């Protein structure tokens, strides 16, 4: 008989506090499945400390050892992981992957708008509530008036697909009201059409200094044939060890979402992983062994394809995001850029981490916006945050940039 849905994902809690939670995924295979699973685990605020992947091209078996928050909603995480796995059917006594002929319907977009009195850390508190409710922030526009009031516009989608119901909206407003307390003046959530969503897009214009400096895709270190090295990254490819696969060996410094960054790159290149092992070492070091092949089932032997994959992997390990503090005339702007998967998904919790870092630094936010921009044939999710001109300017630029970078990388 076919595999039961409850057995597709099994989460085993540790017996001792110093042990990891073990997540086992047993389902039909598809290219990019590892990326999708790692993204969900990252969204729930968990870190993967070890991983094993094995597949015969039709069925896969994946094990993640994870650590993280004590308040993790494990039943919800399991539900989300099952949802990312290809469908199974037990007809004829065999489980198999059933491809979807129709592309998934784009999620409904809702506008959350509220007006309140400003206070330090307010934007992060709101963002944290939205993340806990599984409401994904697609775009945000925040502005502060001279009299100290804030008008916030959040364009959001609902992972649970329930925001069209009165109960879900009321629950969301109730939790936001609780966090905003007496500062709240008005709040509302409404479904918006595509024409309103299009009008909410951030300006497509980015200054030249941003595209030239922040999005520079060249790394200064020299490249040696077969191996890329730097102080923290080593990547090597081998086509001799396996008769059917290219072996990629990576040694690097750990950071938040590391496995997601690697899996996202392989997914974008349409590369399949037949076997992989990921382990973390003392002092924040990581090692990965990946046996991979192209979508046609062949090794990667073409030199140009090898070089392209080398360069992208190395870039994702050294600079998975871009962070810069720049001058906008009399104003100071924090800029964060996050590469978007070819599927259209971006790294989760970026805005959450930005606002948390600024809150911890005591830096106010005057305005903020999120937009997507195609730069050098690649799509980026760009966060532009205009810093408060008051007390925040007492915090040096390099401290703000370093603080946001460390928070995004999980080094704080």
SEMAR-242980 format. One record per residue (C-alpha): residue number from 1; x, y negated, z; residue in three letters. Coordinates in steps of 0.05 Angstrom, whole numbers. Example, Ala and Ser with C-alpha at 12.3 -4.5 7.8 and 13.67 -1.06 7.14 Angstrom:
<fikes>
FIKE pos   east  north     up code
FIKE   1    246     90    156  Ala
FIKE   2    273     21    143  Ser
</fikes>
This chain:
<fikes>
FIKE pos   east  north     up code
FIKE   1      0      0      0  Unk
FIKE   2     22    -72     -9  Unk
FIKE   3     58   -113     43  Unk
FIKE   4     13   -147     93  Unk
FIKE   5     14   -223     94  Unk
FIKE   6     34   -224    168  Unk
FIKE   7     95   -183    149  Unk
FIKE   8    118   -232     95  Unk
FIKE   9    147   -277    149  Unk
FIKE  10    167   -251    218  Unk
FIKE  11    192   -298    272  Unk
FIKE  12    227   -265    331  Unk
FIKE  13    240   -308    392  Unk
FIKE  14    306   -300    430  Unk
FIKE  15    310   -263    495  Unk
FIKE  16    362   -311    523  Unk
FIKE  17    365   -387    518  Unk
FIKE  18    433   -387    485  Unk
FIKE  19    409   -343    428  Unk
FIKE  20    378   -362    361  Unk
FIKE  21    308   -352    336  Unk
FIKE  22    308   -303    278  Unk
FIKE  23    263   -316    217  Unk
FIKE  24    255   -258    168  Unk
FIKE  25    224   -268     99  Unk
FIKE  26    206   -206     57  Unk
FIKE  27    170   -223     -8  Unk
FIKE  28    174   -225    -84  Unk
FIKE  29    232   -265   -111  Unk
FIKE  30    233   -329   -151  Unk
FIKE  31    287   -378   -170  Unk
FIKE  32    291   -434   -118  Unk
FIKE  33    255   -395    -62  Unk
FIKE  34    315   -405    -15  Unk
FIKE  35    313   -480    -28  Unk
FIKE  36    238   -484    -13  Unk
FIKE  37    245   -445     52  Unk
FIKE  38    305   -486     76  Unk
FIKE  39    267   -550     62  Unk
FIKE  40    209   -528    106  Unk
FIKE  41    256   -507    162  Unk
FIKE  42    290   -575    158  Unk
FIKE  43    222   -610    160  Unk
FIKE  44    207   -575    226  Unk
FIKE  45    272   -604    255  Unk
FIKE  46    309   -537    259  Unk
FIKE  47    381   -522    242  Unk
FIKE  48    403   -459    207  Unk
FIKE  49    465   -430    240  Unk
FIKE  50    468   -366    200  Unk
FIKE  51    434   -337    139  Unk
FIKE  52    432   -274     96  Unk
FIKE  53    400   -269     28  Unk
FIKE  54    392   -205    -14  Unk
FIKE  55    351   -193    -77  Unk
FIKE  56    346   -146   -135  Unk
FIKE  57    315   -200   -179  Unk
FIKE  58    243   -177   -164  Unk
FIKE  59    241   -173    -88  Unk
FIKE  60    281   -211    -37  Unk
FIKE  61    298   -204     36  Unk
FIKE  62    321   -266     73  Unk
FIKE  63    341   -275    146  Unk
FIKE  64    353   -343    179  Unk
FIKE  65    380   -353    249  Unk
FIKE  66    355   -422    272  Unk
FIKE  67    361   -468    332  Unk
FIKE  68    325   -533    348  Unk
FIKE  69    269   -565    385  Unk
FIKE  70    235   -531    444  Unk
FIKE  71    167   -556    421  Unk
FIKE  72    170   -524    353  Unk
FIKE  73    102   -502    328  Unk
FIKE  74    123   -432    308  Unk
FIKE  75     55   -409    284  Unk
FIKE  76     50   -470    238  Unk
FIKE  77    120   -459    213  Unk
FIKE  78    103   -387    196  Unk
FIKE  79     42   -410    158  Unk
FIKE  80     83   -461    117  Unk
FIKE  81    137   -409    101  Unk
FIKE  82     85   -358     78  Unk
FIKE  83     54   -412     34  Unk
FIKE  84    122   -423      0  Unk
FIKE  85    129   -349    -18  Unk
FIKE  86    104   -322    -84  Unk
FIKE  87     36   -289    -81  Unk
FIKE  88     30   -215    -68  Unk
FIKE  89    -24   -166    -91  Unk
FIKE  90    -34    -95    -65  Unk
FIKE  91    -75    -72   -125  Unk
FIKE  92    -52     -4   -150  Unk
FIKE  93    -12      3    -86  Unk
FIKE  94     45    -42   -110  Unk
FIKE  95     63   -112    -88  Unk
FIKE  96     84   -159   -142  Unk
FIKE  97     94   -232   -159  Unk
FIKE  98     33   -264   -191  Unk
FIKE  99     54   -327   -228  Unk
FIKE 100      7   -387   -228  Unk
FIKE 101    -16   -404   -298  Unk
FIKE 102    -41   -473   -278  Unk
FIKE 103      7   -524   -247  Unk
FIKE 104    -12   -544   -176  Unk
FIKE 105    -59   -603   -169  Unk
FIKE 106    -23   -665   -143  Unk
FIKE 107    -42   -679    -71  Unk
FIKE 108    -91   -735    -56  Unk
FIKE 109    -58   -800    -34  Unk
FIKE 110    -85   -839     25  Unk
FIKE 111    -70   -910     48  Unk
FIKE 112    -58   -919    122  Unk
FIKE 113    -59   -993    138  Unk
FIKE 114    -54  -1025    206  Unk
FIKE 115    -39  -1093    235  Unk
FIKE 116     -7  -1101    303  Unk
FIKE 117     39  -1143    346  Unk
FIKE 118    112  -1127    332  Unk
FIKE 119    158  -1093    382  Unk
FIKE 120    225  -1059    379  Unk
FIKE 121    221   -987    354  Unk
FIKE 122    149   -992    332  Unk
FIKE 123    161   -967    261  Unk
FIKE 124    198   -905    286  Unk
FIKE 125    143   -888    336  Unk
FIKE 126     91   -890    280  Unk
FIKE 127    135   -849    233  Unk
FIKE 128    146   -797    287  Unk
FIKE 129     71   -788    297  Unk
FIKE 130     60   -781    222  Unk
FIKE 131    114   -727    218  Unk
FIKE 132     84   -689    276  Unk
FIKE 133     17   -690    241  Unk
FIKE 134     48   -664    177  Unk
FIKE 135     31   -727    139  Unk
FIKE 136     84   -740     86  Unk
FIKE 137    103   -812     73  Unk
FIKE 138    107   -824     -2  Unk
FIKE 139    116   -899      1  Unk
FIKE 140    116   -952     54  Unk
FIKE 141    112  -1027     55  Unk
FIKE 142    124  -1063    120  Unk
FIKE 143    124  -1138    130  Unk
FIKE 144    129  -1183    190  Unk
FIKE 145     94  -1250    194  Unk
FIKE 146    125  -1312    226  Unk
FIKE 147     78  -1306    286  Unk
FIKE 148    105  -1237    304  Unk
FIKE 149     51  -1194    274  Unk
FIKE 150     65  -1133    230  Unk
FIKE 151     25  -1109    170  Unk
FIKE 152     43  -1037    152  Unk
FIKE 153     20  -1000     90  Unk
FIKE 154     36   -925     88  Unk
FIKE 155     18   -885     27  Unk
FIKE 156     14   -814     53  Unk
FIKE 157     -6   -743     33  Unk
FIKE 158    -31   -689     79  Unk
FIKE 159      5   -621     81  Unk
FIKE 160    -57   -592    113  Unk
FIKE 161   -101   -623     58  Unk
FIKE 162   -153   -644    109  Unk
FIKE 163   -146   -720    111  Unk
FIKE 164   -209   -727     70  Unk
FIKE 165   -248   -701    130  Unk
FIKE 166   -273   -748    185  Unk
FIKE 167   -244   -705    240  Unk
FIKE 168   -173   -706    211  Unk
FIKE 169   -176   -781    200  Unk
FIKE 170   -204   -794    270  Unk
FIKE 171   -150   -750    301  Unk
FIKE 172    -96   -787    263  Unk
FIKE 173   -123   -855    283  Unk
FIKE 174   -130   -832    355  Unk
FIKE 175    -57   -810    360  Unk
FIKE 176    -32   -874    326  Unk
FIKE 177    -75   -917    372  Unk
FIKE 178    -45   -881    432  Unk
FIKE 179     26   -897    410  Unk
FIKE 180     12   -969    389  Unk
FIKE 181    -29   -983    453  Unk
FIKE 182    -45  -1057    465  Unk
FIKE 183     -3  -1079    405  Unk
FIKE 184    -55  -1053    356  Unk
FIKE 185   -101  -1103    323  Unk
FIKE 186   -134  -1061    267  Unk
FIKE 187   -124   -993    233  Unk
FIKE 188   -156   -956    175  Unk
FIKE 189   -144   -896    129  Unk
FIKE 190   -175   -891     60  Unk
FIKE 191   -167   -849     -2  Unk
FIKE 192   -136   -887    -60  Unk
FIKE 193   -137   -874   -134  Unk
FIKE 194    -77   -869   -181  Unk
FIKE 195    -83   -941   -202  Unk
FIKE 196    -73   -965   -130  Unk
FIKE 197    -15   -916   -120  Unk
FIKE 198     18   -943   -183  Unk
FIKE 199     11  -1015   -159  Unk
FIKE 200     44   -995    -94  Unk
FIKE 201    108   -974   -129  Unk
FIKE 202    170  -1009   -105  Unk
FIKE 203    204  -1055   -155  Unk
FIKE 204    241  -1017   -209  Unk
FIKE 205    296  -1068   -205  Unk
FIKE 206    359  -1052   -166  Unk
FIKE 207    417  -1101   -165  Unk
FIKE 208    479  -1081   -205  Unk
FIKE 209    522  -1078   -143  Unk
FIKE 210    477  -1024   -115  Unk
FIKE 211    478   -980   -177  Unk
FIKE 212    553   -990   -185  Unk
FIKE 213    577   -980   -113  Unk
FIKE 214    525   -938    -77  Unk
FIKE 215    509   -891   -135  Unk
FIKE 216    581   -880   -158  Unk
FIKE 217    582   -806   -174  Unk
FIKE 218    658   -802   -181  Unk
FIKE 219    699   -778   -122  Unk
FIKE 220    771   -804   -114  Unk
FIKE 221    803   -737    -98  Unk
FIKE 222    838   -702   -154  Unk
FIKE 223    809   -639   -183  Unk
FIKE 224    849   -575   -188  Unk
FIKE 225    829   -521   -237  Unk
FIKE 226    787   -467   -203  Unk
FIKE 227    784   -500   -134  Unk
FIKE 228    762   -568   -108  Unk
FIKE 229    791   -589    -42  Unk
FIKE 230    787   -647      6  Unk
FIKE 231    796   -656     80  Unk
FIKE 232    730   -622     94  Unk
FIKE 233    708   -584     32  Unk
FIKE 234    735   -525     -8  Unk
FIKE 235    697   -492    -65  Unk
FIKE 236    724   -433   -105  Unk
FIKE 237    693   -391   -161  Unk
FIKE 238    712   -320   -180  Unk
FIKE 239    688   -279   -238  Unk
FIKE 240    733   -218   -227  Unk
FIKE 241    708   -191   -160  Unk
FIKE 242    638   -172   -184  Unk
FIKE 243    621   -140   -252  Unk
FIKE 244    554   -176   -256  Unk
FIKE 245    559   -239   -213  Unk
FIKE 246    599   -302   -204  Unk
FIKE 247    624   -308   -132  Unk
FIKE 248    622   -378   -102  Unk
FIKE 249    659   -387    -36  Unk
FIKE 250    649   -451      3  Unk
FIKE 251    683   -476     66  Unk
FIKE 252    660   -543     93  Unk
FIKE 253    638   -586    151  Unk
FIKE 254    567   -572    176  Unk
FIKE 255    513   -625    170  Unk
FIKE 256    438   -629    177  Unk
FIKE 257    406   -596    117  Unk
FIKE 258    471   -567     90  Unk
FIKE 259    440   -502     66  Unk
FIKE 260    382   -541     35  Unk
FIKE 261    431   -585     -3  Unk
FIKE 262    467   -524    -32  Unk
FIKE 263    403   -486    -48  Unk
FIKE 264    372   -549    -79  Unk
FIKE 265    432   -555   -126  Unk
FIKE 266    428   -483   -148  Unk
FIKE 267    353   -490   -159  Unk
FIKE 268    363   -551   -202  Unk
FIKE 269    414   -512   -244  Unk
FIKE 270    365   -454   -249  Unk
FIKE 271    415   -407   -217  Unk
FIKE 272    394   -344   -181  Unk
FIKE 273    426   -318   -117  Unk
FIKE 274    431   -242   -115  Unk
FIKE 275    467   -240    -48  Unk
FIKE 276    490   -294      0  Unk
FIKE 277    516   -302     70  Unk
FIKE 278    521   -366    110  Unk
FIKE 279    556   -372    178  Unk
FIKE 280    575   -430    223  Unk
FIKE 281    643   -430    257  Unk
FIKE 282    672   -466    317  Unk
FIKE 283    683   -541    312  Unk
FIKE 284    626   -551    262  Unk
FIKE 285    656   -511    205  Unk
FIKE 286    615   -469    156  Unk
FIKE 287    630   -413    108  Unk
FIKE 288    587   -388     50  Unk
FIKE 289    594   -330      2  Unk
FIKE 290    544   -332    -56  Unk
FIKE 291    539   -281   -112  Unk
FIKE 292    501   -318   -166  Unk
FIKE 293    481   -312   -239  Unk
FIKE 294    447   -354   -292  Unk
FIKE 295    373   -346   -309  Unk
FIKE 296    393   -301   -367  Unk
FIKE 297    425   -252   -317  Unk
FIKE 298    496   -268   -338  Unk
FIKE 299    557   -295   -301  Unk
FIKE 300    577   -368   -306  Unk
FIKE 301    637   -362   -352  Unk
FIKE 302    630   -426   -392  Unk
FIKE 303    683   -475   -367  Unk
FIKE 304    639   -537   -375  Unk
FIKE 305    582   -504   -336  Unk
FIKE 306    631   -484   -281  Unk
FIKE 307    658   -554   -277  Unk
FIKE 308    589   -585   -275  Unk
FIKE 309    567   -539   -218  Unk
FIKE 310    633   -550   -181  Unk
FIKE 311    625   -626   -184  Unk
FIKE 312    552   -626   -162  Unk
FIKE 313    564   -579   -104  Unk
FIKE 314    623   -619    -80  Unk
FIKE 315    585   -683    -85  Unk
FIKE 316    526   -655    -45  Unk
FIKE 317    573   -630      9  Unk
FIKE 318    612   -695     16  Unk
FIKE 319    557   -746      1  Unk
FIKE 320    488   -714      5  Unk
FIKE 321    459   -784     16  Unk
FIKE 322    481   -855      4  Unk
FIKE 323    481   -906     61  Unk
FIKE 324    502   -979     56  Unk
FIKE 325    490  -1045     90  Unk
FIKE 326    492  -1103     40  Unk
FIKE 327    481  -1177     40  Unk
FIKE 328    419  -1206      6  Unk
FIKE 329    437  -1280     10  Unk
FIKE 330    417  -1301     80  Unk
FIKE 331    387  -1231     94  Unk
FIKE 332    418  -1164    112  Unk
FIKE 333    392  -1101     79  Unk
FIKE 334    402  -1028     97  Unk
FIKE 335    400   -984     35  Unk
FIKE 336    393   -908     38  Unk
FIKE 337    387   -865    -24  Unk
FIKE 338    365   -792    -25  Unk
FIKE 339    371   -749    -87  Unk
FIKE 340    305   -717   -111  Unk
FIKE 341    298   -645   -134  Unk
FIKE 342    278   -634   -206  Unk
FIKE 343    213   -608   -177  Unk
FIKE 344    200   -678   -150  Unk
FIKE 345    212   -664    -77  Unk
FIKE 346    260   -705    -34  Unk
FIKE 347    296   -689     31  Unk
FIKE 348    246   -691     89  Unk
FIKE 349    250   -736    151  Unk
FIKE 350    297   -787    120  Unk
FIKE 351    254   -847    139  Unk
FIKE 352    244   -816    208  Unk
FIKE 353    319   -812    219  Unk
FIKE 354    331   -883    192  Unk
FIKE 355    281   -914    239  Unk
FIKE 356    306   -872    298  Unk
FIKE 357    378   -894    287  Unk
FIKE 358    357   -967    283  Unk
FIKE 359    315   -960    345  Unk
FIKE 360    374   -930    383  Unk
FIKE 361    419   -987    358  Unk
FIKE 362    368  -1039    381  Unk
FIKE 363    362  -1064    310  Unk
FIKE 364    295  -1093    288  Unk
FIKE 365    262  -1082    221  Unk
FIKE 366    233  -1143    185  Unk
FIKE 367    208  -1105    123  Unk
FIKE 368    216  -1038     89  Unk
FIKE 369    198  -1003     25  Unk
FIKE 370    208   -935     -8  Unk
FIKE 371    212   -927    -82  Unk
FIKE 372    238   -877   -134  Unk
FIKE 373    289   -898   -186  Unk
FIKE 374    323   -860   -243  Unk
FIKE 375    396   -878   -241  Unk
FIKE 376    447   -844   -287  Unk
FIKE 377    397   -791   -309  Unk
FIKE 378    381   -772   -237  Unk
FIKE 379    321   -790   -195  Unk
FIKE 380    333   -820   -126  Unk
FIKE 381    287   -837    -68  Unk
FIKE 382    311   -906    -46  Unk
FIKE 383    296   -935     23  Unk
FIKE 384    307  -1010     28  Unk
FIKE 385    302  -1038     98  Unk
FIKE 386    309  -1113    111  Unk
FIKE 387    338  -1120    181  Unk
FIKE 388    309  -1169    231  Unk
FIKE 389    347  -1235    230  Unk
FIKE 390    343  -1243    305  Unk
FIKE 391    381  -1201    355  Unk
FIKE 392    398  -1147    303  Unk
FIKE 393    452  -1190    272  Unk
FIKE 394    493  -1181    336  Unk
FIKE 395    503  -1109    315  Unk
FIKE 396    562  -1104    266  Unk
FIKE 397    546  -1079    196  Unk
FIKE 398    594  -1021    200  Unk
FIKE 399    563   -998    265  Unk
FIKE 400    493   -999    233  Unk
FIKE 401    518   -961    172  Unk
FIKE 402    556   -910    214  Unk
FIKE 403    498   -900    262  Unk
FIKE 404    448   -887    207  Unk
FIKE 405    496   -841    170  Unk
FIKE 406    510   -799    232  Unk
FIKE 407    436   -793    247  Unk
FIKE 408    421   -769    177  Unk
FIKE 409    478   -720    179  Unk
FIKE 410    458   -693    247  Unk
FIKE 411    522   -715    280  Unk
FIKE 412    490   -761    332  Unk
</fikes>
